Amino acid sequence: MAQNEAQKMQEDLGMTTTITLNVPVVLADGRQLTSLTMRRAKVADLRAVSRLDGDAAQEIALAGRLAGLVPEDMDLLDLSDYKQVQDWFRLCQEKPVARRAD
């Protein structure tokens, strides 16, 4: 199965989502980031960021883990885009719901 097909299947099952950035950013390596593919959080992700001091630092580190970004990349996100990430966090606290195929 091709990577794109696997990603589509996970998104259809509610395991990931793609967030289109309102304000694209240029990463340190020169790539332009126009979207984030976020996966659902696991308990291990929470454990990994729990050592950090402060709720904001933990949340930002968790978001980075779920999007495959380093903290410096997360710092570049516009607040409107980070709000989309926070909205995904809220959805992740619920049971995944498969999307209907059209």
N, C-alpha and C positions, 0 to 999 in steps of 0.2 A: 504494500500500500504506500503510495507516495506521501511525502510529508504533508503536503497541502490537504490531501484527503483525510489524513489522520487528524490534522488540526481542525478541519471542518467537522469531522465526526465528534471530537471532544466538545467543540462549541455547540453543536446541535444537542448534545447530552447535558449541556449546562455546566461542563467542567472547566471551560475557559470562556473568555470573552475578548473581543478585540475592541479597544478604545481608540477612536480616531481623535488625535490631538487637535484642539482648537488653535494652539500655537505650537507649530513644530519647533524642535530644538536641534542644534548641531552638537553632536557628541564630541568628546575629546579626540576621538580617532578620525573626525571629519565627516562621519556619516550623519545624514539628516534623519531624525526620528520623527515620523509622521503618525505612528500608531503604536500602541502597546498591546501585546497579547498577555492577558492576565490569567493565571490559573487559580483554582480554588486553594485556599490555605489548608494546611495540615497541622496537626498538633505539633509536629516536629518544627514547623516554621515558627510557631509561637514560642516554643522552647528556645530556639536559636536566637531570637531577638530579646528574650526576657532579661538577659544580662545587661542590656543597655539601660541607662538612667533616663527616666522621663517617658511619658506616654507618647509624645510627639516623635521622639527619636525611635521608639519601638515601632510605631505605626509606619513611619517612613522607611525604616529598614525592612519591615515586613512587606511593604508594597514593592520595594526593590527586588526582594527575593522572588516574589510572585510574578514580576515582570521580567526577571533576568537582567536587572540593571544594577550597577554599582551606585553607592550613595552619592557620588559626585554627579552622576547622570540624573538622579532623582532631584537634586538641588536645582536643576535647570527647568523643571516643569513649571508651567504657568499654574497659578492657583485654580483657574477654571478646569484645567486638566486634572489636577490633583483631586478636585471635588468629584470628578468622574471615577477616579480610583477609589475614593471613600465610598461612593455609592455602590461600587462592586463589592467592597468589604461587607456592606450591610446585606447585600444579596447572598453572599457566601455563608451567612449565618443561618440561612434557610436551606431546606432540602432542595437539591438540584432538580430542576424541572426541564425535561426534554422539550426542545422546540419542535414545533410541527414542521414537517417538510412540505413545502408548497408545490 
